[in-house]
Amino acid sequence: MINQKKECKIIYDLLPNYIDNLTSNETNEYIHDHLKTCPKCSNILKDIREKFDLEKIDTSSEIKVLKKVKRRIRLYIMLTIVFMITIFSIGIYINNNYSFYRNEHGKLLVKSYNPKITVSNLKHVIIKAKKEKTGTKDGYIYITQILTINEKNKCTNMRYIEDGYTNAKLEDLYNNFKDNDSLEIHTNVEIKDEKLYYNSNSYNGKNKDDIIAEMNTYYDVIEYISEI
């Protein structure tokens, strides 16, 4: 027959499995019979159960905290995705409708590719004309003037494209425009495809109609004047 001390040790070893419902019916009966006559093991069982219940509470609290953290993480991920999609969509919209560029004065401006979108009140007048001149291939210089006009109908810039000069005359004009005396009036001077390009600020601030009237008297032939 097992003595009391050994039986208590056996019961003690069985109690964790007993609490987890892992012991057989016969073992449960054995444990119940022992607990009826052994206050010490009964108290141990009580303590283990109390500790087990506390662990369950702690585990439950941890699970709740983890669930909250997971919900927040999911929310942050969703908000990040929405933010990235929004930025991406704005980028596509801007890329498809606008472009940024610097004008001849280095000022950053926006160009719209969408005719329904108004980016600026500026408009342009194109004057195509010719004038008899020396140093040209056929006796005439063919000129395209692009006037930038603001909302007050005033010129803010004039871009010239001159075609028809001989190569020697072209180089001579280019060098004259690039010297210090000309830089106050002529800027962005370049030769491209045997044409002379430059900006002129001599008409800045003048009324569009007055400029057109002056061009009509200056040039020998006005091929057309178009406003866009």
Disulfide bonds with the S-S distance in Angstrom:
none
